[in-house]
Amino acid sequence: MNELDPPARAKGRRVKSAASEQKTERKPVAPALPSQDGRVIIENVAPEIDGGRAAAKCKAGAVFTVEADIFSDGHDVLAADVLWRKAEGDGAWSRAGMAFVDNDRWSGVFSPPDIGRYLYTVEAWRDTFASWRRDTQKKSAAGQDVSLEIDEAMTMLEASKADGEDAGIANELRARISDAGATDRLEVLLSAETAALMSRIGPRHGVSHRAPVLELSVDRLAASFSAWYELFPRSQSGDAERHGTFDDVVAKLPYIRDLGFDVLYFPPIHPIGRTNRKGRNNSLTAGPQDPGSVYAIGSEAGGHQDVHPELGTIESFRRLVSAAHAHGLEIALDFAVQCSPDHPWIKEHPEWFDWRPDGTIKFAENPPKKYEDIVNIHFDGEGYPGVWYALRDVILFWAEQGVRIFRVDNPHTKPIPFWRWLIREVNSALPDVIFLAEAFTRPKMMQKLAKIGFQQSYTYFTWRNTKSEIVTYMTELTGEMADYYRPNFFVNTPDINPYYLQTGGRPAHLVRATLAATLSSVWGMYSGFEICEARPVPGREEYLDSEKYEIRNFDLDRPGNIKDHIRALNRIRNANPALQDLRGFLPLLSSNDQVLVYARLTPARDNCILVIVNLDPYNVHTTQYEVPLWEFDLPDFAAIETEDLLNGNRFVLYGKTHTITIDPAQGPVAIWKLLPPSWRAGA
Amino acid sequence: MNELDPPARAKGRRVKSAASEQKTERKPVAPALPSQDGRVIIENVAPEIDGGRAAAKCKAGAVFTVEADIFSDGHDVLAADVLWRKAEGDGAWSRAGMAFVDNDRWSGVFSPPDIGRYLYTVEAWRDTFASWRRDTQKKSAAGQDVSLEIDEAMTMLEASKADGEDAGIANELRARISDAGATDRLEVLLSAETAALMSRIGPRHGVSHRAPVLELSVDRLAASFSAWYELFPRSQSGDAERHGTFDDVVAKLPYIRDLGFDVLYFPPIHPIGRTNRKGRNNSLTAGPQDPGSVYAIGSEAGGHQDVHPELGTIESFRRLVSAAHAHGLEIALDFAVQCSPDHPWIKEHPEWFDWRPDGTIKFAENPPKKYEDIVNIHFDGEGYPGVWYALRDVILFWAEQGVRIFRVDNPHTKPIPFWRWLIREVNSALPDVIFLAEAFTRPKMMQKLAKIGFQQSYTYFTWRNTKSEIVTYMTELTGEMADYYRPNFFVNTPDINPYYLQTGGRPAHLVRATLAATLSSVWGMYSGFEICEARPVPGREEYLDSEKYEIRNFDLDRPGNIKDHIRALNRIRNANPALQDLRGFLPLLSSNDQVLVYARLTPARDNCILVIVNLDPYNVHTTQYEVPLWEFDLPDFAAIETEDLLNGNRFVLYGKTHTITIDPAQGPVAIWKLLPPSWRAGA
């Protein structure tokens, strides 16, 4: 590499240069010419996740914004396009112009029409005619002679090839110019019409193709906007002594739909093992009537592609799926990659599991804790690739039964390459399948699962309770993470009975449901939340008498339930675009740390929801807060019409700063729609 | 891409799956197996500039720190190495262990010994034996039977191949274990000695090679630590009527060295054109005695590889270079890629220039302004590649005369690919050559020039005057930019006579010199600053009667000069490692916005300089400020011995908070060295 490119000229009259000395040592191969590529610089394209190693996400039909730093040497006028196409096949690139924003930053948009994988990139060039136009305008304005400039422009116009409609425009312009005198000629050449034509057909100098080609994963609406309801089918008989069936769930569909949910999610519905079966409240020994943990999958009745015999059959499951669809509900299934010691796979495919030196199977463990009702799949060694295909086939099997959403249990304890492959594999065949990562682990692993393809992710929301915790977390989620991470804010799960709900009663449930439903475009609850069921295993975040280990029957009409509020939340979400996309979170000044005030806004500022939450379930609080008039370019003294979305009242807020007192016993939250004057004029 | 990988097993007993349906459509090619690569995730490697598209920089022998997010599924113990090697050739990778920091972040270091280009990357794996050890320790502590675990460990130890010294250790351990009873055997297997051996020879599962291979440019010390002095050789005769010579500069060397500078930089020293020559104060018509602008390079006397006849000859220039080296000074030359209309290249190589339709040469312009004493090189079209080679040969020519530092004039108006190629080309032959980018333009272009190879860069320092401006700018420069951008803080240049200096007199010069010399490890001044010469062209940042257009003679001993202070600054810099590296800037609390207080610290905290600057050249100010005791783990009430580096006084500061009053007339700055107790103990 100590060689130098050849000097282009012989130069004898000067002192012998280091270069010519070097030349004598060069091997007789033709060196490459210096690269001229990259004169127009395109950098810092956004979104670009991990240097382009992961795909961004958006929903079909949505506006997808691409930004980049674009600049070049000197002072030439630049122009740029954003380019996109489907990732599969050899389709042509579509393109749209980008606009200069500020500080060498440019921005452009496109709307991918269909779900699937897309590629996008940025192209930029030096616009020779536009540079000529800017300079000649200045010279002409300064009274300088521009006859040579006119010649230069004529040459450019003559040399530019136009197709289709542009050919006619170009010919007409050329004719007008050749007929005109010098003054008129300049006027035509400097006209906006000529500028517009030449921006399309004029010379493009140094077109840069150095921008990275990035991937975009385009999903259907449910990936980014949906409301989930979770229940245990076996608890739906209306009798804790009787095992519920899929038909019992069918009977429950109107109830769930009436609450406004659109995804109905079941924990595992498969046969449950007998060996080391867990009893009630996770006890190590099960009684003869204990149904076992739904996560101990597999028995003599079958495994991951079978249903628990007492729930029904594949046929009754299909009936349930159809009935759900008829109610506007989608079914989501749990995908838990683990087996009870009785799973048929263990005999059929011992090589898919880990064995001890004494020939016994290796149980799941977190030393010194042991989980002897569960064995884990061995993803490498002899299990590879057989068990990978088998697990993919499980997904495809349930997809064939009409399921298109899978909540994946503990994905962070299985290899990342497996998930990357599985999701790509399934989505290649069925691009409408959505995977939700149930990973409650360290932040970087949770982010990684989203980066390698999970369309939705659980979050730390259940443990973010104070104002600063919530604002900090929302700021993180709605920043760069929003390019690839779609949070699903569950207020509770069968595994998480948050202390705040255990102790805060009905007001706490109203608070958390409101936060989840208005902070995140995807939210969910686990059955029982709507009746404020929160009795814990003392000192733990577990539910007492958890449905994970036994059949329960709740009175869903019991007094103090918050069904009306949940129904209202889902109604408000469906009516307001600001709540249908994660982005657009605006924390607002609030003088009292117990009162959280925020707005949710669309990018166009044509929908704005103001939410005020007293986070303290026990005490009345007063706060001084700000209404974000500035977002609508309104002065601080402006009046803004406001609708209370919970009770339909209308009133006017005068000015930016207001005071409110909230009694949690009367209702700890307010959800208002702001109606700035400009919207009323348009309405 | 709608194909699926083959199921590994025939499965007839279940409902026909979507996968098997897909199979019937598959083309008869063997699909690739799913990739298992990347089970251990390595992400967010730092430094990684623009997704690995640009090289990081460090100095030879310095500690270079590499960080990465490293994690994997499940709970296995991980291990990681940082790897590095010379970029050229096929040398083996060196490696050093990385350590866990926090939140899945790991860190490792190495010290590249020589200048040149290196590659570095990160490797990580699941450490099977370490995982076994951690789990078995827990099980054993819980009293569980671990006989199977002992068998598992024995198998691992037997299977591990050891070389060299490790072979002996392994054999000895195996012998001890086979002789021991079960309890002793466990003890040996769990010992730190076994752990250390197995970390080297034990099984490494899922070794990840997915981390990017990144580039590191290693430069000599002068690239990151030096003090520059700029002068016009033609002004060094001691007589404004007589053109100075290189020999006159030789006579000036002791003066410059005595001030403590180590780089002596000249504006262009080449023949100056006659056509459209600029007169005094940039007037459009030169008088017969006006020497012209040094930037109008080229006349019948020669071009870029010639010296102005009145300065001397190549031989006298070489004598000057030798004399400078003998004084411990390096010569830096200006590389201005532009020509006067009389440059020999215009006749020899008309294709290297731009011509108008009427056959005249195109002058430099910024419409409607014209610069008719200058024509620009045309880098593409017919100029390529000939003029590229010629310009490279200019650098190599001066390198042959002993010059190893080039200050490049206005690089942002020439193509980025040219600079990328030129710097790489020159450094491949002469890795000790340093290029300084004189780009005063938009931030992203300035950063880009550093990313593509400029070892040093000019900055916005001359326009950062207030406390918040300085702290904000330093925070930016010492953040991620410091991985590739080496600022050279010039206090003034022939082009920049800052308003602050024009109006602030001697105190202003003391302030700015102190800031430049103690904020940045590279700083510089243009001759005349030391005597507070700041008379401006009224209302402009230009010097009156600028040396750019005429020969000047200054009295460098005139009263009010600040030479003693400059000498002290360079002495303090040379004695204190904290001032020899850009990083380690710590702004400190100061109650008065006119008083800037900061510390400069080494990473090891074994050198700490506290600087207090009254930024207001006119008024006495008092401030309450904090001494950073916490950086040395000292309590807020600790006493710390302190040395005033400007006058040698020693005193003790008691506690964290102090008050100081500074009269700019008495000296607007304090520079103290903090001597925490731990260092005194070591001293």
Interface residues (C-beta under 8 A of the other chain):
Chain A: M1 N2 E3 L4 D5 P6 P7 A8 R9 K11 R14 V15 S17 A18 A19 Q22 L33 P34 S35 Q36 D37 G38 R39 I41 E43 N44 E48 D50 G51 G52 D69 F71 S72 D73 G74 H75 E88 N103 D104 R134 D135 T136 K138 K139 A141 A142 Q144 L148 D151 E152 T155 G206 P212 Q305 I314 H349 R356 P357 D358 E365 N366 P367 P368 D380 Y384 P385 G386 V387 W388 Y389 A390 R392 D393 L396 F397 A399 E400 H412 T413 K414 P415 I416 P417 F418 R420 W421 E425 S428 A429 L430 R442 P443 K444 M445 K448
Chain B: M1 N2 E3 L4 D5 P6 P7 A8 R9 K11 R14 V15 S17 A18 A19 Q22 L33 P34 S35 Q36 D37 G38 R39 I41 E43 N44 E48 D50 G51 G52 D69 F71 S72 D73 G74 H75 E88 N103 D104 R134 D135 T136 K138 K139 A141 A142 Q144 L148 D151 E152 T155 G206 P212 Q305 I314 H349 R356 P357 D358 E365 N366 P367 P368 D380 Y384 P385 G386 V387 W388 Y389 A390 R392 D393 L396 F397 A399 E400 H412 T413 K414 P415 I416 P417 F418 R420 W421 E425 S428 A429 L430 R442 P443 K444 M445 K448
